[in-house]
């Protein structure tokens, strides 16, 4: 689809109304950027947990991916926690 390229514009919300919609107060800019950095770290760990040849998408056998080629991610950060495989 992309020829191996990806772009991602990560925005740390700049409008207090965005936080108010979830019953939260808008955190300080430094906290928002700290949260973004942690999210990107988690995202990259999840992205990298799949070996390039993990997906086989074999309809005949019903196998989408080889589980042994997917590493478990255990992430316990200040803002996010995730345990996934």
N, C-alpha and C positions, 0 to 999 in steps of 0.2 A: 504494500500500500504506500509506504513512505520511502522506500528504498533505503531503509535503515536510519532515517533521520527523524528527530522528534523535536518539537519546541513546546515549551510550557511557560506560560506567564503566570506566576504565582503572586497574588495580591493579598495583602494582609488586612483587608477591609478598612476603609477609611471613613465610613459613615456610622455614627452612633446608632442610627435607626436600624442598621443591620443587626446589631447586637440586641437592641431593644426588642426586636421581633422574636428573640429566643429568651427574653426575660433576663438578659445579662447587661452589665455595664461594659462600655468599651474600655478594654485594657490600654495601658500606656503603649506607645509605639514600640519601645524596646521589648516589651513582653510579646507583642504581636509578631515581631521579627524572630524572637526566640522560638515561638510556637511554629512559625513557618520553617525555620531551620530544622527543628525536630521532625516535623512532618515530612520534609524532603528526605531526611535521613531514613525514616521508616519506609517511605515509598521506595527508595533505592534498595533497601534491604529486601523488600518484598519482590521487587523487579528482578534483582540478581539471584533470588532463591531458586529460580527455574533455570536449569541448564538449557542451552540452545536447542538441544534435540529432545526435550522433555515431551513436547506435544506431538502426538502421532495422529490424532483425530481419525481413528480407524473405525468407520461405521460398521464394518462386517463383524468385528469383535466387540464393539461397544466401548473400546478403550479410547479415551481422549488424551490422557497423558500417563507417562510412566511415573508412579509415585516415588520410585527410588531416585529419580532425577530431579526431585523437588526437595529442597532443604527447608526444614522447619525454621521459622523466624520467631524468636522470643524477644519482644521489645518492651521495655519498661522504662518509659521516659517520664519527664515532669508533666507533660501535657497529654501524652498518648500511651496507651498500652495495647499490645497486640500479640497474640499467639496464633500463628497461622502456618499452614502448609499447603 
